[in-house]
């Protein structure tokens, strides 16, 4: 696994013509951003923060997508209980 990761970082760095350290920095930033968005949307769907706050923190599109996904899950559960 570590070898695969190292090889991937090397290949990306070579393709972009930038140091491997910069690739790792970008990967860390992207990962933290994804985790942050997940946290905020989880707090919103668990009623720990309101919709306006969630939109302010992660954007309207992400909040609307999370609402659609939650509604789809609820619809599936309802369908399954009534089948």
C-alpha positions in Angstrom: 0.0 0.0 0.0 2.7 2.5 1.0 4.7 1.6 -2.2 1.6 2.2 -4.3 1.0 5.6 -2.6 4.7 6.6 -3.0 4.6 5.6 -6.7 1.4 7.6 -7.2 2.8 10.7 -5.6 5.9 10.4 -7.7 4.0 9.9 -10.9 1.7 12.9 -10.2 4.7 15.1 -9.3 6.5 14.1 -12.5 3.4 14.7 -14.6 2.8 18.2 -13.1 6.5 19.1 -12.9 6.3 20.0 -9.2 8.0 18.6 -6.1 6.5 15.6 -4.3 6.1 17.7 -1.2 3.7 20.0 -3.0 1.6 17.0 -4.1 1.5 15.8 -0.5 0.5 19.3 0.7 -2.3 19.5 -1.9 -3.5 16.0 -1.0 -3.6 17.0 2.7 -5.5 20.2 2.0 -8.1 18.3 -0.2 -8.5 15.6 2.5 -9.1 18.1 5.3 -11.5 20.0 3.1 -13.5 16.9 2.4 -13.5 15.9 6.1 -14.7 19.5 7.1 -17.6 19.4 4.6 -18.6 15.9 5.9 -18.5 17.2 9.5 -20.6 20.3 8.7 -23.2 18.3 6.7 -23.4 15.7 9.5 -24.0 18.4 12.0 -26.7 19.9 9.8 -28.5 16.6 9.2 -28.4 15.8 12.9 -29.9 19.2 13.7 -26.8 20.4 15.5 -26.5 23.5 13.3 -29.2 25.3 11.3 -29.5 25.4 7.5 -28.2 29.0 7.2 -25.1 28.2 9.1 -24.4 25.1 7.0 -24.9 27.1 3.8 -22.5 29.8 5.1 -19.8 27.1 6.0 -20.0 24.8 3.0 -22.2 26.4 0.4 -25.8 26.1 -0.8 -25.1 23.4 -3.5 -23.6 21.1 -1.0 -26.4 21.6 1.5 -29.1 21.0 -1.1 -27.3 17.9 -2.3 -27.2 16.5 1.3 -30.9 17.3 1.7 -31.7 15.4 -1.5 -29.6 12.4 -0.4 -31.2 12.3 3.0 -34.6 12.5 1.4 -33.8 9.6 -0.9 -32.7 7.5 2.0 -35.8 8.3 4.0 -38.0 7.5 0.9 -36.2 4.1 0.5 -36.8 3.3 4.2 -40.5 4.2 3.9 -40.8 2.1 0.8 -39.1 -0.8 2.5 -41.4 -0.6 5.5 -44.5 -0.6 3.4 -43.5 -3.2 0.8 
